[in-house]
Amino acid sequence: MSAALVAAAAMLAAGLATGSAGAAPPVQTGALPATLSAAQYGDLIKAADASSAKAAVAAELGLGAQEKLEVRSVIKNRNGDTHTRYERTYAGLPVLGGDLVVHKTKSGETKRVTKSTNARITVKSTRAPAAKKPAASKAKGSQAPRKVIWAADGKPTLAWERVIGGVQDDGSPSELHVITDAGTGKKIFEYQAIRNGVGHSQYSGKVELGTSGSEGSYSLTDAARGGGKTHDMRNGQGGNGRLFTSKQDIWGDSTPANRETAGVDAHYGAGATWDYYKDVHGRDGIRGDGVAALTRVHYGNNYVNAFWSDSCFCMTYGDGANNEKPLTSVDVAAHEMTHGVTSATAKLIYSGESGGLNEATSDIFAAAVEFHVGSDVDVADYHVGELIDIFGNGKPLRYMDEPSKDGKSLDYWKPGAGNVDVHYSSGIANHFFFLLAEGSGQKEINGVTYNSPTADGSTLQGIGIDKAEQIWFKALTEQMTSTTNYADARRATITAASDLYGADSAEAKAVAAAWTAVKVEG
């Protein structure tokens, strides 16, 4: 971090405003993501994934002879700069935690490289004793153990990765990834891959929907948004249920008694989220490839949750307590779809501090989508799940201005934050984002009152959600990796703000100050 940013952070901690006396410099529009069609994005991937291109990058990075690169995604900026994400293999084995991002200028010059680990990827042998190989789980949906290199923490280790299926305690499906040392059989790490989380809707009033068909035969298929479909699970927990169809292009009646109503809310939320990423960040769908995810409603019976799954590229919603409060509000839909965006970009491991950042990213863009929609019915705010009444007392699921108001979330970073459930350690980044966008202290936004504190008593002025969301998106898609922690996130967002507004800009200083206010130092 530059001396200027350190000094700025110190001044802001003392209570100075983040604004400057002169006019704010304009955003460096060239640093914003370019708007790409699915075909254009495909061409970028194809070019980057060519054997000769990957070999050239590997040579430039000085990778070992047994290391290979596989392209995961490419971000292109308006000025022609590219940010290409790679997974690594070693002797043909996947390297978990070995992902990296290569940042190049339009002319092809490498500006910098962001790695999830700086460790040299090597192991003594890729042969593993058969006696230490874990047994395959018999639970439905499990996968056979696969040999990997574990590099997400410490010295790279030959390991086994086992995916255990079945059902979690709350009724959600399970995709539990368990990593064990191939030599000793001891567990190294584990994480859960399931991310918990004209129609008449229950939460947004009368809305326009993207549907397909003609008189007498319509379906909830949004041809204009990647062919996104919404299915009725019919209270089942397996398969994909049935596509919603109707003789008339009028759906639901705003009550949970009508099965179409939950479909309306979920379908509308999926469309609103698609539009947000397209309109604000130039992203054509969750993966940037123009393909929509599947939406599934009426999952299980009295299921009080919603979740995203990479394996089915789908989001799924339960009907809540007594099947009366489906978890299909716009912010929940945006939250779940954003897990897909994170998976397609930074791929933040869903455990520890990276897991908290994963959850916070979904909350951050859930709020951003609400503000982009600008509904008079579901008014935009910095609360999460305020309409689904998951606790039965009318209170939100989470509060971004002061996360600890839910009784569990962290307002500030502390040692051991990575040991806290990711839904609660996310409070650190949620609080940072609120302070960055709106500032500290008491205020009213869209009729909602907030009073956001700072750890050091500093007074911060926000830079606005429009700037804050661009900074977080750029940091997520260009700078963060699978193992990013809170200190890394601070560096990533300062880099993003500096690229967009300048290293000495009020915006970059505000980012540093907001992290300091939640006890995350560089």
ABEGO torsion letter per residue (X at the ends): XBAAAAAAAAAAAAGBBABBABBBBBBBAAABBBBBBAAAAAAAAAAAABAAAAAAAAAAAGBBAABBBBBABBBBBAAGBBBBBBBBBBGGBBBBGABBBBBBBAAGBBABBBBABABBBBBABABBBAAABBBBBABBGBBBBBBBBBAABEBBBBBBBBBBBEBBAAGBBBBBBBBBBAAAGBBABBBBABBBXXBBBAAAEBBBBBBBEBBGBBBBBBAABGGBBBBBAGGBABEAEBBBBBABABBEAGBAABAAAAAAAAAAAAAAAAAAAAAAAGBBEAAGAGBBBBBBBGBEBGBBBBBBBAAAGBBBBBAEBGGABBBABAAAAAAAAAAAAAAABAGBBBBEAAAAAAAAAAAAAAAAAAAAAGBAABBBBABBGAAAGAAGAGBBABBAABAAAAGABBABBBBGAAABBAAAAAAAAAAAAAAAAAEBEBBBBGGBBBBBBBAAGBBBBBAEAAAAAAAAAAAAAAABBAABBAAAAAAAAAAAAAAAAEAABAAAAAAAAAAAAAGBBX
